[in-house]
């Protein structure tokens, strides 16, 4: 895949979950010089995702499914991803 890591994450998560809300926030600047900062400007992210697929899942299961959908990005290409995953309400 070409483009930024954030674009790649958006593609993978959209394909996996068809989210009703998806926000990918690059937090790398806040971690400049800290552990895991590889100088790429794409080392730390927050993912806010809302999808019907999360309806019957626990918080931990939601997080695990997001990490699984991101494949080799987490841990190999990105140091840290904070995940806020929820199901639509009402």
N, C-alpha and C positions, 0 to 999 in steps of 0.2 A: 504494500500500500504506500502511496506517496502522500505528502503533506505533513502536517504537524501531528504530534502524538495526540493532542486534543481532538483533532479531526478524525483520527483513526479510532479513538475511543468512542466518539459520537457514532461513527458508522457501526462499530461492533455492537454497542448497546442498543441502538435503534433496531438493528437486525434481530437481536436476541429477544428483546422485550416489547417492541412497539410501544414505547413510553408515551404517556399523556403529558409528561413534563420531563425535560432533560436539560440539566445545566452542568457544564464542565468548567470548573474554575481552576486556573493555573495559579497555584500558591507558591511557585518556585522562588520568586523574588523574596518572599518572607523567610526563606530557608537558605539564602545565599551564604556560603561559607560554613554551613552546618554539615553534619554527617549526611551523606547521601546526595549532596549537591555535586553533580558531575559537570557543572559549567554549561550545560546545554540550554538552561532556561526552561527545561521540561522535566523536572525531577519530582515535583510534589503537586498533587491535584486533589480537589474535592469534587465528588460526583454527587449531584442531587438528582435523583431519578424517582419518578412516580409511574407505576405501571400496574395494570390489572393482574398481571402474572404474579405479583407479590401478595395478593389477597390472602392466601391461606398459609403464608410462610412466616416463620419467626424472624425476628430482626437478624439473627445470626445466619439463617438460611438465605435471607435476601442478600446479605453482604457476600456470602460465599458464592452465590449464583452470579453476582456482578463480577467478582474477581475471576471466576471461571470463564465468563463471557469475554473478559479482556485478554485472555490467553497469556502470552509471554510478556505483555506490557508491564504488569505488576511484578516487581521483584527483579526483572532482568533489565528493563529499559526505563522504568520509573521507580524511584526509591519508595514513595509512599502515596497511597490514595485513601483519602477519607471518604466514606460512603454514607450517604443519607438516603436510604431507599424506603419507599412507602407505597401503599396501594391507594388508589383514588378513594375519597370518601363521598358519601351521599350520592 
